[in-house]
Amino acid sequence: MNPIQMVDLTGQYAAFSEEMDNAILRVVRSGRYINGLEVQTFAEALSDYTGARYIVPCANGTDALQIALMASGLTPGDEVIVPAFTYAAAVEAVALLQLTPVIVDVEAETFNIDANKIREAISPKTKAIIPVHLFGQTADMETILNISSGNNLFVIEDNAQSIGSEFIFSNETKKQAGTIGNVGALSFFPTKNLGCYGDGGAMMTDDEALAKKLKMITQHGQAVKYHHQLIGCNSRLDTLQAAVLTVKLQYLDRFTDSRRNVAGFYLEQLAELSEHIILPSVQSYSTPVYNQFTIRVNHGKRDDLQAFLKDKKIPAIVYYPLPIHQQAAFRNISRIGGDLSISENLCNSVLSLPVHTELDHEQLNYIVEQIKSFFN
Ligand SMILES: *Cc1c(COP(=O)(O)O)cnc(C)c1O
């Protein structure tokens, strides 16, 4: 059996190595390493894929969140609602711009912000909300949109983990995660569902004026060279990474199918352990893409299970061990938006199992057999 990894990027590369090598060499030989043709080609392909009218590439997912906030017109002291259980990038961007994070609890079943708890957390200073579509499943965007339009909130979707996942509205229309709010932020970090061979990111929007502003901010606030109209930054997607992404985007649906097959296998095989573990739930409003397959381990056994699996050469990781409101960096600059005990409990019970595009049946069987043997 091949060794089991959380992700297998070299194994994935082998499946299209010739095509990828050619794409990379074309860029190397062109000499256009910054803003080469491939950047525009990729942006157009991604617009077709996601349905977002405008794609603004940038250097990474954290920049995408920060630039979206810079374009939102918020000023220091304004409040931004964020989930307590998440990767910290969105909160960090909020804090960097001297905005105040308002931390709201998540739902245990979906790991996503509890839309019904957002309303109670809103104050007159609240100007924006950043739902994070965690682990591959969209947050409840219909409820979030209802709240944001009623309260005039700017909505930035952190879609670093859920590219290709769809949200299904109650009238049955569908939209891809990241194309529902004012701006969607994407990360192409290697381990994301669409990952490049380094850092990369993009913003998605349907709003033409906003797209122009986002673009300007990525290039030092310029629309015309050496004329700085806004305070911006330097945040570009490398031509090389755009070439890598253009190749990989063609395979994204196949990657997603592989991830869903792995998840389907776990869901079926681990169902009998319902007394011990809680499997990730699929909401009727979403089509998850499983950036992670995250279980909850009952009775305080999470750390023991993780150590047991490690001993059996099965990696399993705790995403995330500490909620946002307990992080030293954010504790003193945030406002607590209600009870956060679900997030605290999740940090003590979640465990993410290997899920990637190259897992084979032998490996998957071994993983579930070992999990079963731990509990039996
Ligand atoms: C990866 C990730 C980010 C940051 O993306 P980078 O490209 O690493 O800057 C932001 N939010 C979430 C939820 C992520 O998973």
The ligand as an SDF file (V2000), in Angstrom:
LIG
                    3D

 15 15  0  0  0  0  0  0  0  0999 V2000
   -6.5020   28.9750    2.9770 C   0  0  0  0  0  0  0  0  0  0  0  0
   -7.5160   29.8760    3.5570 C   0  0  0  0  0  0  0  0  0  0  0  0
   -7.3740   31.2710    3.5210 C   0  0  0  0  0  0  0  0  0  0  0  0
   -6.1160   31.9610    3.0910 C   0  0  0  0  0  0  0  0  0  0  0  0
   -5.6480   31.6720    1.8540 O   0  0  0  0  0  0  0  0  0  0  0  0
   -4.0830   31.9370    1.4950 P   0  0  0  0  0  0  0  0  0  0  0  0
   -4.0560   31.7730    0.0270 O   0  0  0  0  0  0  0  0  0  0  0  0
   -3.3060   30.9020    2.2240 O   0  0  0  0  0  0  0  0  0  0  0  0
   -3.7550   33.3110    1.9240 O   0  0  0  0  0  0  0  0  0  0  0  0
   -8.4130   32.0450    3.9910 C   0  0  0  0  0  0  0  0  0  0  0  0
   -9.5170   31.4990    4.4920 N   0  0  0  0  0  0  0  0  0  0  0  0
   -9.6890   30.1600    4.5720 C   0  0  0  0  0  0  0  0  0  0  0  0
  -10.9630   29.6180    5.1170 C   0  0  0  0  0  0  0  0  0  0  0  0
   -8.6910   29.3100    4.1100 C   0  0  0  0  0  0  0  0  0  0  0  0
   -8.8680   27.9870    4.2090 O   0  0  0  0  0  0  0  0  0  0  0  0
  1  2  1  0
  2  3  1  0
  2 14  2  0
  3  4  1  0
  3 10  2  0
  4  5  1  0
  5  6  1  0
  6  7  2  0
  6  8  1  0
  6  9  1  0
 10 11  1  0
 11 12  2  0
 12 13  1  0
 12 14  1  0
 14 15  1  0
M  END
$$$$
